[in-house]
Amino acid sequence: MENPVPLSKVAPPAANATERAYQTMLSWIENRQIGPGFVLDERRLSSALDISRTPLRNALNRLLGEGYLVRLVNGTIMVREVGVGEVLELLYVRRLLEPEAVMLAAGRIPAGELAKVRDAVQHPDLATEGRIETWQAGDELHDIVCDYCTNRSLANILRDARRRIRMSNIERVPGRSAEASEEHLRIIDALLDGNAEQARDAMAVHLENITQGFLATYAVRSEHRNLP
């Protein structure tokens, strides 16, 4: 059975067709519209993106080079799987760098942007069209930190790490939604107060809890797999 190619969330016109195709496919990968192991068919992609094969192949080669896709020995291109070890490595990178990024961003993020995210985190039942959806609110906070940390290289490293973690089917820890929301609120409140050190510490705790929750969840799954 052929894998369907999603037609939603096509990027707006960019500088050229290759860039538009790249950004659109990257968005599909990041949002799991095409997940690990998804086979990419050039003909169907060309039709879905309304571009010719040459810019499509250029975009695919870029995604291959960046490690989001993998080419099999038979030439098939598919979305790469991100395993447990890589998720742990990426979480380690975030624990090292993201507390520093939020410190740099403190005092620079417009209060209105923070208030909008805080509202979405604190009042998920009030989410309506045109507002940040509840499940996106935490990601939105981390995006804002990258946007305002004033260090482009640092922001790019963190965005890439978060994108690769989201590519994995195993990184979400069940039962942590309420706890994560409280952690996000602490980070936001520290940023609203302009307290860089408190924001850094709150981010460090948040990332440590993500890591520990992941380790605990995966350990249980591993034990179950090893049962006779």
Secondary structure, 3 states (H helix, E strand, C coil): CCCCCCCCCCCCCCCCHHHHHHHHHHHHHHCCCCCCCCEECHHHHHHHHCCCHHHHHHHHHHHHHCCCEEECCCCCEEECCCCHHHHHHHHHHHHHHHHHHHHHHCCCCCHHHHHHHHHHHHCHHHCCCCCCCHHHHHHHHHHHHHHHCCCHHHHHHHHHHHHHHHHCCCCCCCCCHHHHHHHHHHHHHHHHCCCHHHHHHHHHHHHHHHHHHHHHHHHHHHHHHCCC
